[in-house]
Amino acid sequence: MAQHNQLGEQGESTAADLLLGKGYTILDQNWRSGRNEIDLVARTGEMIVFVEVKTRTTDVHGEPSEAVTRRQQSRIIRAANDYLEKKQLLLEARFDIISIIKNRGGERIEHIEDAFFPLA
């Protein structure tokens, strides 16, 4: 497996652990709808949370969360709509980003709630 794929998997595992520690329930991981993917689908109370995880080894090119482009947000939103429809869930939804910098010096994690919103 390529090193960047391993880093991504480690980041998703770290993010899932973070959410579990906050009392969230993980419903799905790497859920796909066509070409669109949601890294983590979690639930907290009556809220369903679609989480994009970005993991990097450095912030030299900016924070990992800054790599979530409008185009990627649109794909996540489309996948989230499909998820809610296929699972027949009538819950309020939120879109979060978990930004992770992981290197030999340790790791820095930022959980950004309501990181972006569906556009009308």
Backbone torsions as a table, in degrees:
resi	resn	phi	psi	omega
1	MET	NA	139.1	179.8
2	ALA	-63.7	148.9	-176.5
3	GLN	-60.1	-38.7	-179.8
4	HIS	-67.7	-31.1	176.2
5	ASN	-69.1	-39.5	176.7
6	GLN	-63.0	-43.0	178.9
7	LEU	-61.1	-42.4	178.7
8	GLY	-62.6	-43.5	178.0
9	GLU	-64.4	-41.3	177.6
10	GLN	-62.6	-41.3	179.0
11	GLY	-63.0	-42.9	179.0
12	GLU	-64.4	-38.1	177.2
13	SER	-65.2	-43.5	177.4
14	THR	-61.4	-43.6	-179.9
15	ALA	-63.8	-42.7	178.2
16	ALA	-61.6	-43.3	178.1
17	ASP	-61.2	-41.3	177.8
18	LEU	-59.5	-47.6	-179.2
19	LEU	-64.8	-43.0	177.8
20	LEU	-59.4	-41.0	178.7
21	GLY	-64.0	-25.5	177.5
22	LYS	-89.4	2.6	177.8
23	GLY	92.4	7.3	176.6
24	TYR	-75.1	158.1	170.8
25	THR	-108.6	130.3	177.4
26	ILE	-86.2	120.0	-179.9
27	LEU	-92.2	-39.7	-178.9
28	ASP	-153.2	155.5	176.4
29	GLN	-132.5	134.6	-179.0
30	ASN	54.9	47.3	-179.7
31	TRP	-78.1	129.5	-175.5
32	ARG	-114.9	143.8	170.5
33	SER	-134.6	100.2	-174.1
34	GLY	63.7	-124.5	-179.5
35	ARG	-91.6	-1.6	-177.8
36	ASN	-96.2	143.8	-176.9
37	GLU	-137.2	144.8	172.4
38	ILE	-114.9	125.2	-177.2
39	ASP	-63.2	-52.7	-179.9
40	LEU	-137.0	138.6	171.1
41	VAL	-117.7	122.8	-176.1
42	ALA	-129.7	166.8	177.0
43	ARG	-133.9	137.5	172.9
44	THR	-135.9	115.8	-175.2
45	GLY	59.3	-126.6	179.4
46	GLU	-100.6	24.3	-178.8
47	MET	-116.5	132.0	172.6
48	ILE	-99.7	136.0	-173.5
49	VAL	-122.6	121.9	176.5
50	PHE	-98.3	121.8	-170.3
51	VAL	-118.4	126.8	171.4
52	GLU	-99.6	128.0	-178.8
53	VAL	-108.8	127.5	176.5
54	LYS	-122.0	122.9	-177.8
55	THR	-123.4	131.9	178.2
56	ARG	-135.5	166.3	176.4
57	THR	-95.8	-11.8	-179.3
58	THR	-154.6	160.7	175.6
59	ASP	-107.3	19.8	-177.1
60	VAL	-58.7	-28.7	178.7
61	HIS	-104.4	18.4	-179.5
62	GLY	109.4	172.1	178.4
63	GLU	-68.8	145.4	179.0
64	PRO	-54.6	-37.2	-178.3
65	SER	-62.0	-25.3	179.9
66	GLU	-69.7	-12.4	179.9
67	ALA	-83.0	-3.5	177.8
68	VAL	-86.6	96.8	-175.7
69	THR	-78.2	167.3	176.2
70	ARG	-59.3	-38.4	179.4
71	ARG	-62.5	-44.7	179.2
72	GLN	-66.1	-39.6	176.6
73	GLN	-58.0	-43.1	178.9
74	SER	-60.7	-40.7	179.2
75	ARG	-66.5	-40.6	178.5
76	ILE	-65.0	-41.6	179.4
77	ILE	-63.5	-43.5	177.4
78	ARG	-61.0	-44.3	178.9
79	ALA	-63.7	-39.5	179.0
80	ALA	-63.1	-42.4	176.9
81	ASN	-60.3	-42.7	177.5
82	ASP	-63.4	-41.6	-179.9
83	TYR	-60.1	-50.3	-178.5
84	LEU	-61.3	-39.1	179.7
85	GLU	-68.8	-47.9	-177.6
86	LYS	-66.9	-34.3	-179.8
87	LYS	-89.8	-2.8	-179.9
88	GLN	51.7	51.6	-179.7
89	LEU	-103.3	131.7	176.5
90	LEU	-114.4	65.8	-179.1
91	LEU	-119.1	154.9	172.4
92	GLU	-66.3	141.8	-177.0
93	ALA	-118.3	152.3	179.0
94	ARG	-139.5	149.6	178.9
95	PHE	-116.4	116.3	-178.6
96	ASP	-114.2	159.3	170.5
97	ILE	-125.1	135.3	170.4
98	ILE	-112.0	117.8	-176.0
99	SER	-104.6	124.9	-176.1
100	ILE	-128.5	131.2	169.4
101	ILE	-112.5	117.7	-174.0
102	LYS	-128.8	119.4	177.8
103	ASN	-152.2	-169.9	-177.1
104	ARG	-60.8	-26.3	-179.9
105	GLY	-78.6	-4.4	-179.4
106	GLY	123.6	-151.6	179.0
107	GLU	-142.4	149.5	176.4
108	ARG	-124.4	126.4	-176.1
109	ILE	-122.0	134.4	174.9
110	GLU	-128.9	124.5	176.9
111	HIS	-102.6	112.3	-178.5
112	ILE	-103.0	105.2	177.7
113	GLU	-79.7	148.1	-178.6
114	ASP	51.3	46.9	-176.3
115	ALA	-66.9	-31.0	175.8
116	PHE	-154.8	165.0	-175.3
117	PHE	-128.6	149.9	175.2
118	PRO	-61.4	140.2	178.8
119	LEU	-89.9	143.6	-179.5
120	ALA	-76.6	NA	NA
